[in-house]
Amino acid sequence: MIDSSHRKLSIRRQCELLEFSRSGWYRAHNRQLPEQDQTDMKQIDRIYTQFPWYGSRRIREALSRQEVHVNRKRVQRLMQRMGIQGAVPCRSTSRPSPRHPVFPYLLRGLKIERPDQVWCSDITYVPLQRGCMYLVAVMDWYSRYVLSWELSNSLDSSFCVEALTTALQHGKPLIFNTDQGCQFTSDRFTSVLKESGIRISMDGRGRALDNVFVERLWRSVKHEDIYLRGYETTPELYRGLIRYFHYYNQERPHQGLSYRTPAEIYHASRLDGPSGLCSPEGGGLRAASPAAPTSYNPILAAGGPAAAGEADPITP
């Protein structure tokens, strides 16, 4: 009844029209995997979250050191099912659909010095006690503020488009950076960016640091919430992520932000714009504007520090 690949109606809209709970749909369609597959995938996810540049060979070796003896073909199959691959310079990394265009990486050497200059997005595998989900987030690069997020039980592009559409309710970046995954190279996703006049940037193949801040986000959300709580069902996970991303944006101080929160940095230069809390339903997040900012150093793409003498204050 609900078509996750529908070109015009999102899963959320179809559920609204049918007066059906979206969390109930996810629960009903969450694929059940053999118990051993689920166990191995959870262990692979922990290793990959810690070392995102590991390919199947290194993950198999790491598993063997934990007394988990599996062959490389099994690791490759499970990694493919999880939608992950090692960020190493080889032909097979971040391969887009051959029918989709690939855009150049625009952030090399770029000094990112204000919110809404660059946004980025990525997808990660999320283990449940029975089954798994996939999580996408849209983040402001400068402030680390999570603008939106969505869950899906499949790796089609629809939930990525939903997250992007929700994020664009907050504002609009100059550049949007992703990897070369088929969800982000799809016409459905890139057309939204083009229609909004946003420049599209895509990571170079096998470059683990091109989207470094989203990788750090995944490490935080998994180690600080998902692994600790061990969610059993999709509704539990959904409610938990609402709670965690509110904490991440509004309350969690970041060392890289001089121990300020992402919301404080993001909204500091947007004091003249709309403020206040929006509903977290569907992953959209916004905080009330804080006090005026103090000076904060620009950053370079791939997480490099600004060169000496380039520490300019944020300007609205």
Buried (B, 14 or more C-beta within 10 A) or exposed (E): EBEBEEEEBBBBEBBEEEEBEBBEBBBEBBEEBEEEBBEBBBBBBBBBBEBBBBBBEBBBEBBEEEEBEBEEEBBBBBBEBBBBBBBBEEEEBBEBBEEBEBBEBBBEEBBBBBBBBBBBBBBBBBBBEEBBBBBBBBBBBBBBBBBBBBBBBBBBBBBBBBBBBBBBEBBEBBBBBBBBBBBBBBBBBBEBBEEEEBBBBBBBBBBBBBBBBBBBBBBBBBEBBBBEEEBEBBBBBBBBBBEBBBEBBBEBEBEEBEEBBBBBBBBBBBEEEEBEEBEBEBBBBBBEBBEEBEEBBBBBBBBEEBEEEEEBEBEE
